[in-house]
Amino acid sequence: MDIRLDGRIALVTGASFGLGRAMAHAFADAGAQVAMLARRAAPLAAAEAEISDDTGGRVLAIPCDVRDARQIEVAVSEATSQLGPIDILVNNAGTSRTMPFLEGTDEIWQDDIDLKLMAAVRLTRLVLPGMRERRWGRIINVLNTAAKAPRSGSAPTSVTRAAGMALTKALAQEAAPWGVLVNAMLVGFIETNQWREMHQKQAPEKDFSAFIESRIAGVPLGRIGQPEEFAALALFLASDAGSYITGTAINVDGGMSPVV
Ligand SMILES: NC(=O)c1ccc[n+]([C@@H]2O[C@H](COP(=O)([O-])OP(=O)(O)OC[C@H]3O[C@@H](n4cnc5c(N)ncnc54)[C@H](OP(=O)(O)O)[C@@H]3O)[C@@H](O)[C@H]2O)c1
């Protein structure tokens, strides 16, 4: 099956590294024009250049902190005026934030909610009316497996991710009559900057592969995933091939989650 996104316009948040970058690459390679958002302009411009060179597709880097409602409005307006109305929205920007419950201040909780929940709410509110008008749209919320199976010390992330799953389900039902499909992808353990940063924080004395090795015991497939393996499913869901899938939350975790 040849999965194509020709003529589609996608907006991917957190697109300068890791999963977001891999999804932007896959979408551009399949013929979509892609607006790429992240905070830091330099790595974002480097990702834009690499994807554009590799795929020959039109990609547009827009620096934006998705925790800020005003910056989101400006970014969507720029993407729309330069590329056209958004057909595919991927809410992916995020960071790992887990801690003992008693260490989580109001500020930490609010920041996590703004980054992982309100950014998706606000972006969706801006692009959904156009999708409804055109009777076609795709919204993919990138969450993590803690949304279904929270563990000790996993707040606030597990809580905001569970809220993202509820948002996915509620919105999928409301938007289905308009041809807008809304799904979540739940990340387990995929090799990105997030893990390089964790390595530096938690075990800088080990080399990176030893650090990863020490964590894969709970992964039935016995290895860490690669961003391209994640992007392959995102591409499917974003395309016409995924036309009968909505309101679901799919684990992309090598079998790691105890919950289906
Ligand atoms: N990799 C995994 O195993 C794993 C596991 C569980 C969940 N996840 C989730 O998957 C998503 C992608 O993570 P990743 O592993 O690809 O991480 P990554 O390689 O660290 O990339 C994170 C991306 O998000 C951007 N970002 C962070 N905060 C942002 C903000 N406030 N506004 C706009 N962009 C922001 C970063 O760029 P800037 O810093 O320049 O903004 C970067 O482009 C995240 O939501 C993450 O929590 C990943």
Ligand as a Chemical Component Dictionary entry (heavy atoms), coordinates in Angstrom:
data_LIG
# 
_chem_comp.id                   LIG 
_chem_comp.type                 NON-POLYMER 
_chem_comp.pdbx_formal_charge   0 
_chem_comp.three_letter_code    LIG 
# 
loop_
_chem_comp_atom.comp_id 
_chem_comp_atom.atom_id 
_chem_comp_atom.alt_atom_id 
_chem_comp_atom.type_symbol 
_chem_comp_atom.charge 
_chem_comp_atom.model_Cartn_x 
_chem_comp_atom.model_Cartn_y 
_chem_comp_atom.model_Cartn_z 
_chem_comp_atom.pdbx_ordinal 
LIG N1  N1  N 0  10.659 9.201  23.580 1  
LIG C1  C1  C 0  9.957  8.546  24.486 2  
LIG O1  O1  O 0  10.284 7.417  24.858 3  
LIG C2  C2  C 0  8.727  9.187  25.088 4  
LIG C3  C3  C 0  8.100  8.552  26.155 5  
LIG C4  C4  C 0  6.934  9.087  26.677 6  
LIG C5  C5  C 0  6.390  10.241 26.124 7  
LIG N2  N2  N 1  7.021  10.869 25.102 8  
LIG C6  C6  C 0  6.377  12.083 24.565 9  
LIG O2  O2  O 0  6.500  12.156 23.154 10 
LIG C7  C7  C 0  6.569  13.523 22.730 11 
LIG C8  C8  C 0  7.815  13.715 21.866 12 
LIG O3  O3  O 0  8.951  13.465 22.693 13 
LIG P1  P1  P 0  10.403 13.127 22.142 14 
LIG O4  O4  O 0  10.813 11.884 22.813 15 
LIG O5  O5  O -1 10.430 13.233 20.663 16 
LIG O6  O6  O 0  11.209 14.330 22.831 17 
LIG P2  P2  P 0  12.392 15.264 22.291 18 
LIG O7  O7  O 0  13.277 14.558 21.344 19 
LIG O8  O8  O 0  12.965 15.839 23.546 20 
LIG O9  O9  O 0  11.606 16.413 21.488 21 
LIG C9  C9  C 0  10.704 17.258 22.153 22 
LIG C10 C10 C 0  10.262 18.322 21.180 23 
LIG O10 O10 O 0  9.266  19.134 21.798 24 
LIG C11 C11 C 0  9.672  20.520 21.709 25 
LIG N3  N3  N 0  9.090  21.237 22.848 26 
LIG C12 C12 C 0  9.286  21.006 24.175 27 
LIG N4  N4  N 0  8.611  21.919 24.891 28 
LIG C13 C13 C 0  7.954  22.718 24.005 29 
LIG C14 C14 C 0  7.111  23.849 24.131 30 
LIG N5  N5  N 0  6.797  24.367 25.333 31 
LIG N6  N6  N 0  6.622  24.418 23.001 32 
LIG C15 C15 C 0  6.935  23.929 21.789 33 
LIG N7  N7  N 0  7.728  22.868 21.601 34 
LIG C16 C16 C 0  8.239  22.275 22.700 35 
LIG C17 C17 C 0  11.202 20.442 21.702 36 
LIG O11 O11 O 0  11.831 21.583 21.139 37 
LIG P3  P3  P 0  12.182 22.873 22.069 38 
LIG O12 O12 O 0  12.784 22.337 23.344 39 
LIG O13 O13 O 0  13.122 23.693 21.266 40 
LIG O14 O14 O 0  10.889 23.570 22.284 41 
LIG C18 C18 C 0  11.391 19.249 20.774 42 
LIG O15 O15 O 0  11.207 19.630 19.434 43 
LIG C19 C19 C 0  6.582  14.357 24.015 44 
LIG O16 O16 O 0  5.285  14.811 24.304 45 
LIG C20 C20 C 0  7.050  13.370 25.064 46 
LIG O17 O17 O 0  6.649  13.721 26.371 47 
LIG C21 C21 C 0  8.168  10.369 24.566 48 
# 
loop_
_chem_comp_bond.comp_id 
_chem_comp_bond.atom_id_1 
_chem_comp_bond.atom_id_2 
_chem_comp_bond.value_order 
_chem_comp_bond.pdbx_ordinal 
LIG N1  C1  SING 1  
LIG C1  O1  DOUB 2  
LIG C1  C2  SING 3  
LIG C2  C3  SING 4  
LIG C2  C21 DOUB 5  
LIG C3  C4  DOUB 6  
LIG C4  C5  SING 7  
LIG C5  N2  DOUB 8  
LIG N2  C6  SING 9  
LIG N2  C21 SING 10 
LIG C6  O2  SING 11 
LIG C6  C20 SING 12 
LIG O2  C7  SING 13 
LIG C7  C8  SING 14 
LIG C7  C19 SING 15 
LIG C8  O3  SING 16 
LIG O3  P1  SING 17 
LIG P1  O4  DOUB 18 
LIG P1  O5  SING 19 
LIG P1  O6  SING 20 
LIG O6  P2  SING 21 
LIG P2  O7  DOUB 22 
LIG P2  O8  SING 23 
LIG P2  O9  SING 24 
LIG O9  C9  SING 25 
LIG C9  C10 SING 26 
LIG C10 O10 SING 27 
LIG C10 C18 SING 28 
LIG O10 C11 SING 29 
LIG C11 N3  SING 30 
LIG C11 C17 SING 31 
LIG N3  C12 SING 32 
LIG N3  C16 SING 33 
LIG C12 N4  DOUB 34 
LIG N4  C13 SING 35 
LIG C13 C14 SING 36 
LIG C13 C16 DOUB 37 
LIG C14 N5  SING 38 
LIG C14 N6  DOUB 39 
LIG N6  C15 SING 40 
LIG C15 N7  DOUB 41 
LIG N7  C16 SING 42 
LIG C17 O11 SING 43 
LIG C17 C18 SING 44 
LIG O11 P3  SING 45 
LIG P3  O12 DOUB 46 
LIG P3  O13 SING 47 
LIG P3  O14 SING 48 
LIG C18 O15 SING 49 
LIG C19 O16 SING 50 
LIG C19 C20 SING 51 
LIG C20 O17 SING 52 
# 
